[in-house]
Amino acid sequence: MSEDLAAVETPVEIEQRTIAQVPAAERKGKVRNLFTIWFASNVMLLTVVTGALATTVYGLSIWWAIVGLVVGNLFGGVFMALHSAQGPRLGVPQMIQSRGQFGSYGALVVVAVVIIMYLGFIASNVVLGGQAINNLASGVSVDVGILICSAVGLAICVYGHDMIHLVNRVLTPLCGVVLVLAVVALFVKGAPHGTLTRGGISFSGFVATIAVAVLWQIAYAPYVSDYSRYLPEDTPPSQTFWASYWGCVLGSAGPMILGALLGAAAPTQDTIAEMHISAGAVGWLIVLVLGVGMANGISINIYGGVLGAITTGQTFKASWIPRGSVRLGLSVLFTVVATIMALIGKNNFVVNYTNFIFLLLYLLIPWTGINLVDFYLVKHGHYDVGSFFKDDGGIYGRINAPACIVYVIGVAVEVPFIATTLFTGPIGKSLHDTDISWLVGLAVVCPLYYWAAKHYLSRQQLRGEAAEPELSAVDIGV
């Protein structure tokens, strides 16, 4: 680790670039940094709590919970990593690139969804971070803990891209050790009676567990190009894909399985408190490291949310490409809003969080399908990046009808299959509250958009103005 850090210049200046394309002269970094950022950023309490849903909310045995979580992460990680491979190719944030499918105004719907997602994840992170601080130091209230986590996350985000990467490189080995230590400590101390036998299998619970893990991966799709866009353009797409894929899958599946274990050990207890108790003498260290991970996750969500906000503003004023000072001011604003949300909703955290992640699933599935089909199967990586920043949307226009119509259809076909505590569609009810809306959304959107794009997009849009060789999923090795 020391050699790796010695080879990296410690960032001491605030990042000045925001949504503009990164020029060749500023391209830098190594592909392995994608593994560390997606591994370490997932080793946090929120991932543990998400995994605990499998055994506490969905009632699965630990064995079926592990199968569901592993399958969901392996499947969902493909979508996440395919988005990551777009970054070096185009050199722009993911939400800017979405203008190539939806048009400059059309993309605003997806950008708004993503901004809400960032705020929700920041709020979720700071609630758990505040609870962790309170668990370690009972004299510090949860509210004060929330404020502390928000401040630390903001401090990391202030420096931007390079600092976030550096923090995750430092945390990766520590997080790996702590994950192993947490599982070993649970069984060395003696897992409570029933941990390995409690629960069972239900079709709806198993599908929901897979869906939660799939969404966890797909929810990173709007982030990933933000952290791969600085890599040199000639970075092999297969390397970008696999570094992102295994970093996010391993970093997510490990804490989720730990959460499922904790849920099986004490299904009615607070997950953080149970982690502290079950790990015995090292419980404090595990809670501390995973709590620090919350601040890391907060910084990534603030950074992405601010890029989304800038993307929104630039849509209406093409000449506005702000730099570091604007990003800093918006970062403070985002942090304040999310912290207020956390303070208001902390008492109903599990219910609010479960409904929140499924809402995201319904809205992100059609977008990810359209984006990936367009990039890999329709345009083969050929985009006129200059058009992304034009007032009239350039060759992609303000509203790209085929993508926008298919997106609305994709959301609509999901509705009858939804099964949540807030709403259950007729088909979801007939399937005994089994939610397969995400599968239906993908099955409808991907072929429908491919057909619509081939028939209704102009030759100029399909061709773009790129001269690079075509890029497809085959080139990435999947």
N, C-alpha and C positions, 0 to 999 in steps of 0.2 A: 504494500500500500504506500509506503514511504517513497518508493521510486516513482510510482504513478503520480503522487502529489508533487514530487519535486519537478516533474516534467511539465507541470501545469502552472502557468503564471496565475498567482492568486488575484482574483478580481478586486480592484480597489476603486474602480470608477463605476458610477451608475450607468447601466446599459442605456444607450441613446436610441437604438433602433427599436421601432415598434412594429408596424404592420407592413412596411415597405419591403420589397424583395431584397434579400441579402445578396450583395454583389459578390463576384468571384473572389475579389481581394480580401473579403472579410470571412470567407468560408474557413472553418477550422474545426478542431475536435476529432475524436476517434469514435468509431462505431461502438466500442465496448462501453462507452459512457451511456449509451441508450439502455444497456442491461442494468447498470447501476441505478440510473434514475428511476426506472420502472420497477426494479426490485425493492429498493429502499423506501420509495414513496408509498408502497403498498403495505409495508410492515408497520402497521399502526393499529390503534384500538378500533377504529371504524371498520377495518377489514375483519377483525376478530368478532365484533358484534354482528356483522353481516353473516359470517359463518355460523354463529350461534342460532340464527333464525331457523336453520335446518332442523335442529333438535328441540328448540324451545317453542317456536311458533308452528312449525310444520310437523312436529312429532315423530321425526324419523329416528331410527336407531343410529348409532354412531357409524355403523358400517355402511348403511344406505346413504347417510349424510355425506360420508367421504366420497362415495361413488358419484353422487349427484354434483358435489362441488368440483370434483376433478373433471368430470365430463363437461360441465358448464364452462369452466375456465379454459380448458383445452379448445373447445369449440369457439367461444367468444373471443379468445385471444387472436384467432385468425383475422377477424375483422379489424381489431385494434392495430395489429402489426401491418396489415395492408395499407391502412391510413398512414402509418409512420413512414413507410417506404416512399410516400409522395413528397415528403419534406425536402430531401436533397435534390430531387428532380426540379421542383418549382421554386424553392427558396422563400416561400411565403407561409404565414400561419394558415391553419386548416380552414378557418371560417372565411378568410379571403378567397381561398381556392374554391369554396362552395359557390362562388359567383359564377364559376365556369359551368355549373349545372343549372342553377336557379335564376341567374341574372342578378344584377346589383340590388334591386328592390326585392325580388323574390327570395333571395337568401336571407333577408331580414327576419323572416318567420323562424327559420332555423337558428339564426344568431340569437334571437330573443329567448328561445327554448334553452339554448346553451348557457346564456347569461343566468337564467333562473337556476339552471343546474349547478353552476359554479357557486352561486349564493347559497343554495341548499347544502352543498357539500361543505362549504366553509362553516356554515352554522352547525352542521352535524359534527364536524371535526372539533370545533371549539367547545361544544357541549361535553363531548367525551374527554377532551383535554382538561376541562374544568373539573370534571368528576374524578379524573385520575389524580390531579393535584390535591383535591380534597381528600382522596383516599390515602395519599401519602402523608399529607399534613392536615390533620383534621381541623386545625386552627384557621386554615384558609378556606373560606366558603367556596361553593361551586361558582357563584357569580364572580368572585375575585379571580378564581382559576380561569374562567372563561376570558376575562380581560387580559390575563397574563399570556394565555395561549395566542390570543388575537395579536397582541403586541409582538411576540416572538415571530409569529408567521409573517407579519408585516415587515419586520426588520430583515428577514431573509429575502423577501420579495423586492425590497428597495433596490438591491443591486442588479436584479434581473437574471437573465439567462445563465450567465457563467457562474454566479454564486449558487444558484439552485443546483446546477450540475455538480459543483464542488461539494456542497453539503451532502448530496446523495452518494458521492464516491466515498466520503468519509464514513457515512452511516452503513453502507452495504455490508462490510464484514461484521460489524457490531450487531446488526439486525439478524444476520444469518446465525450467529452464535446464540443470540437470545432466543430465537425461535426454537432451536434444538434444546436449549436449556429449559425452556418452559415446558415442553412435552416430557422431557426426562424427569424434571422435578415433580411433575404431577404424579407420575407412577412410582418414583422413588419414595415420595411421601406416603403414597397409597391412595389411589383413586377411590372415591367414595363407592360404596356398594351400589351396584346397578348401573354404573357408568357404561359398561360394555354390553349390557343387556336391556337397558331401558329403551322404550320406544319401539317402533316397528316400521312398516312400510305402507304407504298409501300412494296411489297414483297421483293424486292432486298435489300431495306434499312433495313427492319426488320431482314432479315436473316444475313446481314452484321453486324448489332448491336449484335445479338446473338453470331456470330462468334468472334467478337472482345472480348467479355466477356469470351467466352470459351477459347480463346487463352491466355488471361491474366492469367487465372488459370493454364492452361497447361504449360505456360512458366515458372511457378514456379516448375514444376516437377523435373527439374535437380537440384534445390536448396535443396529440402525439407529434404532428408536424411542427408544432411550436418549438419542440426540442430537437428535431432532426433537421430543421431548415438551415442551420448553420454549417452542416457537414458539407464537404466538397461535393460538387455536382456529379463527379465521376465515382462517388461511393457506390459499390456494388449493391443493387437493390436487395439481393438475397441476404447480404450481411445486415443491412438495416432491418429487414423483416425479422430475422431470427434473433438478433440481439434484443429487439423490442418484445418479441413474442415470449421468449423464455424468461426475460426479466419480469414481465408483467404476470405471466402465468405462475411462475414459481413464487414470486413475491406476494401474489394474491392467495393461491391455494394453501400455502403453509399457514398463514394466520387464520384463514377461514376454517381449516381443519382443527386448529387449536380452539377456535371459538365453538365449533361443534362439540369438541371434547368437554369444554367447560360447561356448555349447555346440557350435555348428557349427565355430567357429574352433579350439577345443581340447577335443574331447569327453572326453579322459582327464585333463584338468587340473582343479584346484580352481577353482570359478567365481569366487571372490573374488580369488584370486591372478591369474587370467587377466584379470579386469577391471582390476586395478591395472597389469598389464604392457601390455595391449593399448591402453590409453588414453594411454600415453606420459607426457609431462610433467604432464598433469592427472589422471593415474590416482589419485594420492593424494587429490585433492579429491573425485573421484567416490566413492571408497570411503568417505571421511569423511562426506559428506552422506548417502549411503545407509545408512551405519552409524548416524548420528544418527536416521535414520528408524526403525531398530530400536527405539530407546528410546521413540519416539513410539508405535509399535505395541504395545510392552510396556505402556505406560500405559493404552491403550484396552482391552486384554485384561484387565488387572488390574481396571479399573473395572467392566467388564461381568461378570467373574467374581464380584466382591463383591456386585453387585446380585442375581446368581443365588443366591448363598449366603444373602443376607438373605431372598430370596423363599422359599427352602426353610425357614428358621427360622420365618418369619411364618406359614407354612402350619399349623404346630402350635400357634401362640400368636397368635391374631388381633389381640390388643391390642398386639403388639410391632411398632412402626414406628420403628426406630432412626434416629439422626441421625449427624452427622459423625464423632463419636468412634468409634463402632462400625465405620463404614466404613473409617476410618483403620487400626484394629487388624486388621480382616480383610484389608486391602490388604497389610499387612506379612506376614501369614500366607500369603496367596496367593503373594506374591513369593518367600518362603523355600521353599515346597513346589516351585514351578516351577523355581527355581534348582537345587535338589537334583536334580530330574528331568533338567535340562540337563547337570549335571556327570556324572551317571551315563550318559546316553545319547549324549554328544557324539561318540563314536568311530564309531557306526553311524548317523550323522545321516540320510543320504539314504534308506537302507532304512526306517528308523523313520518318517521323515516321509512317504514315499510311502504306506506302509501306513496311517498315521494319517489322511491326508486322504481316502482311499477309505473307511475305516471311518466317518468323519463323513458322507460322501455317503450311505451306506446308511441312516443313522439320521435325517438331517435332511430328506431328500427327502419322506418321508411327512408329517412335521410341517409343512413349508412348504406342501405341497399342501392339507392340512386347514385350516391357519390362513387362507390366502388365499381359499379357496372359502367358508369360513364368514364371513369379514369382508365380502367383496365380493358374493357371490352368494346367500348364505343370509340374513344379518342386515343387510346393507347399512349397516354401520357403527353399528348400534343395539346398544349394550351398556349394561347396568346396572353401571357402574364400582364402585359401592358393594358389589356382591355379590362382587367380586374379593377383598375384604378381610374377608369374614365367615367366622366359624369353620366354618360348615356349607356354605360355598361359595355361599350365597345362592340365586338362581334357577338357577345352573349346577350346584349340588350338589358333593359331594366327588369323585365319579367320574362323568363324563359318558360313558356307555357307547358311544354311536355313534362318537364320535371315538376313544376308546381302542381299540375293536375294529377300526376301519378302520386305525388306526396299526399295530397288530400285523399285520394282513393285508398292509399295504403293505410292511413290512419282510420278511415271509415270502415274498412273491412276488418280491422282489429276489434272494433267496438263490440260486436255480438259475442266475441270470444273472451272478453275481459271478465276476470273473477277476482274482485278485491272487496275489502270491507266497505269501501265507499260506493262501489257500483259493480253489479254482476250482470253481464249480458245474457240473453236467452240461451245461447249455445253454451256459454260458460256454466250456466246453471244446470243445463241438461247433462253436462259432463261432470256433475258433482263438484262444482267449484274448481275445476281444473283449468288453469289459464294457459292456453296455447296461442294466444293472440300474436305473440312475437314470431312464432313459426309461420302462422298464416300471413302475417305482414310481409315477411321475407319471401315466401313462396309466391305472393301476388306481385309485389313491387319489382323484384329483379327482372323477371321475363317481360313484364309489362313495360317497364322503362326502356329496356333494350329495344323492344319493338317500336315504341314511340319515338325514341331517339333516331333510329335508323330511317323512319318514315317521315319525320317532321322537322328534324334539325337541318339547317342549311349546310351546304357543302363547306362553306367557310368555317362554320363552327366545328364541324367534324374534323376538318383538316388543321385548324388553328394556324399558327405561323411558325411552328417549331420545325427544326431541321434535324432533330435528334432521331435516332432509331426508335422504332415503336417499342413500347413497354407493355408487357402483359403479366398476368399472375404466374405464367410458366417461367418467366425470367427470374422470378423471385424464389422459385423452388417449391411452390405449393400447388 
